[in-house]
Amino acid sequence: MGSGEDWGIAYLWPASRAMLRSSPPFLWEHNAWQNVAIAGLLMALVLWSGWKRGRTVLELASEKADRAVVETLRARFGIPA
């Protein structure tokens, strides 16, 4: 869903409604293994950073939830050196 040849890109919108449609050989579906692998890698990086630094991006929404996540990570994996 949301990928394929029928989804053009209007680079000059709103000046022009012309759509650029091309089919480069390196395209893949949205639910392809490449996207799943990248998402998993980024999630692992975020969790590692939270464990190591004691802060996550969750602190933007809730400091209490951020502390809970960091405490859980450190209880599971130990306190970083």
Contacts in CASP RR format, 6 or more apart in sequence:
PFRMAT RR
TARGET T0000
AUTHOR 0000-0000-0000
METHOD contacts of the structure
MODEL  1
MGSGEDWGIAYLWPASRAMLRSSPPFLWEHNAWQNVAIAGLLMALVLWSG
WKRGRTVLELASEKADRAVVETLRARFGIPA
1 30 0 8 1.000
2 30 0 8 1.000
3 27 0 8 1.000
3 28 0 8 1.000
3 29 0 8 1.000
3 30 0 8 1.000
4 27 0 8 1.000
4 29 0 8 1.000
5 21 0 8 1.000
5 23 0 8 1.000
8 19 0 8 1.000
8 20 0 8 1.000
8 21 0 8 1.000
9 19 0 8 1.000
9 20 0 8 1.000
10 16 0 8 1.000
10 17 0 8 1.000
10 18 0 8 1.000
10 19 0 8 1.000
10 20 0 8 1.000
11 20 0 8 1.000
12 18 0 8 1.000
28 34 0 8 1.000
28 35 0 8 1.000
46 56 0 8 1.000
46 57 0 8 1.000
47 56 0 8 1.000
47 73 0 8 1.000
49 55 0 8 1.000
49 56 0 8 1.000
50 56 0 8 1.000
50 69 0 8 1.000
50 70 0 8 1.000
50 73 0 8 1.000
51 70 0 8 1.000
51 73 0 8 1.000
51 74 0 8 1.000
51 77 0 8 1.000
51 80 0 8 1.000
52 80 0 8 1.000
54 70 0 8 1.000
54 74 0 8 1.000
55 66 0 8 1.000
55 70 0 8 1.000
56 66 0 8 1.000
56 69 0 8 1.000
56 70 0 8 1.000
58 65 0 8 1.000
58 66 0 8 1.000
58 69 0 8 1.000
59 66 0 8 1.000
74 80 0 8 1.000
END
